Amino acid sequence: MTEVLSKYVPQASVVPVFEMIKTHHVHLKIVNERVTRHGDYRKLPDGAHQITVNASLNQYRFLITLVHEIAHLVAFTKYGRYIKPHGKEWKHTFQQLMLPFLRPEIFPSHLLPLLAIHFKNPKASSDTDAKLSLALKQFDPENDKNYIFEIPFGGTFRLYNGKIFKRGNKRVKRYECIEVATGRLYLFNPNAEVEYLK
């Protein structure tokens, strides 16, 4: 298992991650990319804990995602099944589990201040933290995608599902975008990745 993990997480985190997986009896599945999520946790009918993480994530995002999902398992086990999935119990658990990894041996030094800010009040997805998401993206392989905030006002873009939108005004944090085919209004995070058309 440690040889497999060393392909996906930073080298200095392999042993503590392996120990965490063993301690919590995690059945880890590394899967092909799903566009809508980086990972997920579910308790299987036989009581086993299955966590899936996308193989396409860079090593830092993979580590954060894996610990995020283990935090769900630990929080549900400790506080019961009726807590909010990303409520205060999960946030507290995620902070505690992540703290030992926030070290310069594991994360590049310029990411550590952004991670420290993020983990004061972790969000349901690191993608909703625009600064952290952008900083993590620099470790991804090159792609031809643009962020919503890079699309000019009135510009059109395509989503992974083929739907085409026109970018509108920025609200407080998100951008209003009109689906061209239906005229319906949607709100997008500024750092959603899309294919810019014109």
N, C-alpha and C positions, 0 to 999 in steps of 0.2 A: 504493500500500500504506500509506503514512503517513496518508492521509486515513481509511482504514478503521481503522487502529490507534488513531487519535485518538478514535474512538467507544468504545473498549474499555479503554484503559489511561490512567493519568494523563498529562497533557500533557507534563510534563518528561521522561517516560520514552519517548516515541514514537520519537525518533531513535535512542537506544541500543538499543531493542528491535528496530527495523528493521535496524540494523547486525548484531545478533546473528542474526536470521533469515537475512540475506544470507550472513553468514560461514559458517553451518552448513548452508546450502542446505535450509532448512526449507520444506516445503509446508504452510502453515498453513490449516486449515479451521475456521471458526467455525460451530458446529452448534447446533441446538436442544437444550434442556436434556435431559440424561440424569440420572436421579435418583441412580444409583449412583456416578457419578464426575464430577469437574469437567473432566478432560481425559485424553488419552492419547497415547502415542507409539508408532508402529510403523514398521519399515523395510519398504517395499513391495517386491514381487518385482523391480521394475526398479532397485532400489537407492536410490530416492528416500526421503527422511525425511519422513513425514507426522505432523503434530501436530494433534490436534483439541482445541478448548477450547469449553466451553459459552458461548453468547452471553448467557445470563441472569446471568452472574457480575457482581458490582460491579467497578469498575475496579481496585481493589487486589487482590481475590481473582483476577481475570483475570490480572494481571501475575504474581502469585506462581505461579499454575498454569502459565502459559506457560513461565516460567523453570524450574519443576520439570520439565516435560516435555523442554525443551531439555537440561537436565542429564542426563536418561536417554540422550539421543542422544550427547552429548559423552562421558559415562562409558563407554558401550558402545564407542564409536569408539576411545577412548584405552586402555581396559583389557580389551576383548574381550567377547564375548557371554555369557561364563559367570559374570560377577559377579552377586551378588544384586541384584535390581532396586532395593532401597532400602538396600543395604549401605554400607560405609564409603567406597567409591570414589564412589558416587552422592552421599552426604552431603557429601563434600569438594568435589565438582564443583558441587553446588547452592549451597553456601556461597560459593564463589569467584564464581560467576555472579551471585548475588543481591547481593553486597556493594556494588557500585556503585549499586544502586537504593535502598539504605537511607539515604536522605537526606530532610531536611525539605521539599525542593522536590517530592518525589514522594509521600511518605507523611505523613499528619497526624502532628504531633509526639507525640500521646498513643499512637499505634500503634508508634512506633519502639522504645521499651523492650521491648514485648512481642515485636516482631520480632527484636530483638537476642537475647533469651532463646531464642526458637524456633530461631534459626539457629546457636546453639551446638551443637545436636544435632537437625537437622531430622528430622521424622517423615515417614512415608509419605504422610500427608495433614495439611494444616493443621487439618482438622476434629477430629483427635484431640488437638489442643492447645486445651483448653476455653477458656482465657482469650483466646487469640488469635482463636479462632473466634467467640466472643461479641463481641469488639471489632470484628471484620470485619463481623459481621451488621448492625451499626447502619447500614451503608451500603447494605444491601439494601432493595428496595422493601418496603413493609408487606405482611405476609401473616397469615393466621389460624392459623398453626402455633404449637405450644408445644414447648419442650424437655422431654426426659424428666425432668430434675431438677425441672421445675415441676409435673409431674403428682403429685398426692397419692398416698400409699401406698394400694394397693387400687383406684386410679382406672383407668379403661379408656381406651385410645387406639387409633387406627387408623393403619396405615402407608400409604404411597403405593400399595402393591399391594392394599389392601383388607383385609389381615389385621388382626384385633383382638387386643390384648394387655391384660393386667392387670399394673400395676406392683407389683413386690415390693420386697424389701430391697436396700439398697445394699451391694455388696461393696467392695473396696478402692477401685476407680475406677469400676466399671460397676454398672448396675442389673440385678437379676434380674427378668425379665418372663415371664409365662406366656402362651403363645398360647391364647386362649379355646377355639378349635375343637378343638385337639389335646391340650392340657394339657402341651405341651412347653415346656421352660425355655430362654430365650434371654438373652444378656447384651447390654445396650445401653450405648453411650457416653452420658454425661449430657447432651451437647449434640446428640443426634440430634433432628431436627425431626419432630414427629408431630401428628396431629389429636386433641385431647383430646375425649373423648366425655362421661364423667361419673365 
